[in-house]
Amino acid sequence: MNLQEFPRQIYTEFKTPIQPLCHLSKRLGGPNIYVKRDDLLGLTGGGNKTRKLEFLVADALKQGADTLITTGAVQSNHCRLTLAAAVKEGLRCRLLLEERNRKYNPNANGNHFLFELMDVEQLKVVPDGTDVVKEMEAMKQELELEGRNGYIVAEGGGNDIGAMGYMNCSYEILEQSDEMDLKFDHIVTASGSGGTHAGLVAGIHTSKADVSITGINVRRSKLQQEEKVYGIIKNLSNRLILQDIIPRKTVQCFDDYIGPGYALPSEETINAIQLLAQTEGILLDPVYTGKVMAGLIGLVKKGYFSKEDKVLFIHTGGTPAIYEYASTILNKENNPK
Ligand SMILES: Cc1ncc(COP(=O)(O)O)c(C=O)c1O
């Protein structure tokens, strides 16, 4: 499927590497686990939102926007990267931060420090459960009163436009598989606002590749999340006028690794973060990739993969946030070493 007709700003000039995780695979006794290093994508601090923003910001520029408006949790990677894209394009940026299981701390490190460093124009903090869509509409109207033109970037970039970034990623993975003479049996990814998962499913399906995709939920129940991801796939299929209907059963999620809640790591999350740092020197975060790796390890233990399978873990980033969680990560008594 050719996405060339859709406007795109390029924020990463190279393919992100696919690397074998030999020590981890050995430690677990198989399968063969590889990582797609999307934590090394362009814009400040990298991560999956960069691929989505290539299409979303191009759409904003096409609509003549001068300000990006978006929302996320108080340590949102998506907010950090939307702001970074705004800086790069010479736009302003206003952020709506929702206190989901974590209170706003004006002195916080991690992504919050970067919001300030990149000179965010406005940070508006709202309690958990706020109607963020309505709030962002109000922010857009405020800008209109000042004669400005705001563009609302959907939460997490989780819509059909953002998902095109991950269709592109799936094509990149298939090209790299050919170049490396390596056929992946499974892809394991985070499933949050859903665009990453939806784009990967759509890209793999439209390429007719035989690779199963497993989403590890970070917030919602299995059914809720699968419906959310499938909804994005349906909108994406309409946008791309796909003739072939992508079946609902291609969307597979697990909700067993969320732990105590969104942004609250479980013991397995912390163990997974420590294990990857200590076996591969790779940094994972407690909100997304640590949970996904805990899920991948949990599925290995349950025999979900065969020992010979080649499993690709998508490293969706989130690294800047770990500095705000240092004591939680290090104060763990039960060190897996
Ligand atoms: C580091 C990281 N990984 C994964 C995700 C989830 O991706 P998606 O929102 O596309 O489901 C996010 C979303 O904020 C993220 O910041």
The ligand as a MOL file (V3000), in Angstrom:
LIG
                    3D

  0  0  0     0  0            999 V3000
M  V30 BEGIN CTAB
M  V30 COUNTS 16 16 0 0 0
M  V30 BEGIN ATOM
M  V30 1 C 6.6100 5.1380 25.0790 0
M  V30 2 C 5.2470 4.7930 24.5990 0
M  V30 3 N 5.0170 3.5420 24.1990 0
M  V30 4 C 3.7870 3.1560 23.7720 0
M  V30 5 C 2.7410 4.0300 23.7520 0
M  V30 6 C 1.4090 3.5320 23.2990 0
M  V30 7 O 1.2580 3.7150 21.9160 0
M  V30 8 P -0.1690 3.9820 21.3160 0
M  V30 9 O -0.7000 5.1960 21.9770 0
M  V30 10 O 0.0560 4.1510 19.8630 0
M  V30 11 O -1.0110 2.8010 21.6000 0
M  V30 12 C 2.9210 5.3610 24.1590 0
M  V30 13 C 1.7930 6.3020 24.1770 0
M  V30 14 O 1.8110 7.3400 24.7580 0
M  V30 15 C 4.2070 5.7510 24.5870 0
M  V30 16 O 4.4590 7.0040 24.9960 0
M  V30 END ATOM
M  V30 BEGIN BOND
M  V30 1 1 1 2
M  V30 2 1 2 3
M  V30 3 2 2 15
M  V30 4 2 3 4
M  V30 5 1 4 5
M  V30 6 1 5 6
M  V30 7 2 5 12
M  V30 8 1 6 7
M  V30 9 1 7 8
M  V30 10 2 8 9
M  V30 11 1 8 10
M  V30 12 1 8 11
M  V30 13 1 12 13
M  V30 14 1 12 15
M  V30 15 2 13 14
M  V30 16 1 15 16
M  V30 END BOND
M  V30 END CTAB
M  END
